[in-house]
């Protein structure tokens, strides 16, 4: 055999693409090589294609466009929403090992590769490219287990993050629109899912904490863009509402105060603006964010030492937001939750009475300040008492809307009456705190000869007991527990019940003598523990575990006959280092 026949052809680094693929020596005859002519193939020519290598890049990977990925991810998300914990053997590495890519805002199709969009010269895009920021990205090639966490959020978490769950639930609808295009939201919902799964799979706790940290890293990048005026703050606010109140899901004592301050600043800046929302959807989002902040402030007010939102010479943050100048367009005001404006649209957190949440937040701040205030500061004591009197009058003056004036949420498991009952419960809980911390306020109310709004409320409370062998606060606590018992355990209001349940349960003081009242208190305590045990299975368990420990200590001190200043649940919670968000 000739030597030339046994010699292997060297792969050509030049020549046409066909010869290079077949490892043939190309003669590079123009316009078509002889190899292609002999095989009757169309010769592609000799142009060289260049590829950019990014292996030496030290910053974030460059943003690339991916066509059609949105619809694919949507089909994956719409798969099995009933994923059980047993189907999720997920590790942190599976969820965090990813490279970013950009999906156009909304669900629009992205431009084909190589076509320059006018958006590339926008301030947002220029700033991203200059600082190598990648705020609106989600991992490329979503892993199976990452998708499962997102599915778990839609199947098991978003329905406990709102008192109603349907297509009208913002924590379902808004997240469905944004999780693919906003990295902080993408990681936040996974962190929430992992924290919930930790109830049954303890190893998921570490995964949830890492995902929460990853979400906050992306949040900081988006925050820089918002502060520079190059990004819309609304999706940053949504991320804050997902991350801040759920910090206690991962660490029960983490109140998320830094995130609350950011949300407070953004919403206050928006509320003080004189600009009118461009359309009804923007107005609806503004109302949603505003009332969400009110509820968040209410939860924090009882357990935080942060006094940045309260001052004797100015209204609190929540009041400033809702007392801003009314919009000129009446069509934008018609859906606000004000009695007489129909239909009222329930908020997923504040329900149908955000004004009660505002008052409860002020009560929380006031009683917390009073518990820390020196007894010999007479001037401050008088100021606090005047404030307590004002808050009591406001609570008694609140009129709950009629059920027919409230728009249906579309949730088959949680009725509108449950939300109205929760409004009544919050009013009772706030009054209970005022009367507990300011006993003179209750004494003046009970001994007053002037008819007032309190008369009907007082009659309702005292008719609950056959005698006056226990004090009014215990009677009010029992009445509040009775309201809880009227709400089924399957109701979506479970997360709303935590704070007032703690307030009422902490006043379940057993009478010294045996009788029906003592039996009522014992049964009420058993109901509270049973309901909290159910919530610990339905909600992330760490905050509830802290609540149970505090309640057990309070009841133990009450049964030992300790002084009232040693049995206040707020003080016990701080003393035992069990502060947590209850809601």
Buried (B, 14 or more C-beta within 10 A) or exposed (E): EEEEEEEEEEEBEEBBBBBBEBEBBBEEEEEBBEBBEEEEBEBBEBEEEEEEEEEEEEEBBBBEBBEEBBEEBEEBBEEEEEBEBEEBEBBBEBBBEBBBBBBBBEEEEBBEEEEEEEEEEEEBBEBBEEBBBBBBBBBBEBBEBBBBBBBBBBBBBBBBBBBBBBEBBBBBEBBBBBBBBBBBBBBBBBBBBBBBBBBEBEEBBBBBBBBBEBBBEBBEBBBBBBEEEBBEBBBBBBBBBBBBBBBBBBBBBBBBBEBBBBBBEBBBEBBEEEEEBEEEEEBBBBBBBBBBBBBBBBBBBBBBEBEEBBEEEEBBBBBBBBEBEEBEEEEBEEBBBEBEBEEBBBBBBBBBBBBBBBBBBBBBBBBBBBEEEEEEEEEBBEEBBEBBBEBBEBBBEBEBBEEEBBBEBEBEEBBBEBBBBBBBBBBBBBBBBBBBBBBEBBEEBEEEEEEEEBEEBBEEBBEEBEEEBBBBBBBBBBBBBBBBEEBEEEBBBBBBBBBBBBBBBBBBBBBEEEEEBBEBBEBBBEBBBEBBEBBBEBBBBBBBBBBBBBBEBBBEBBEEEEEEEEBBBBBBBBEEEBBBBBB
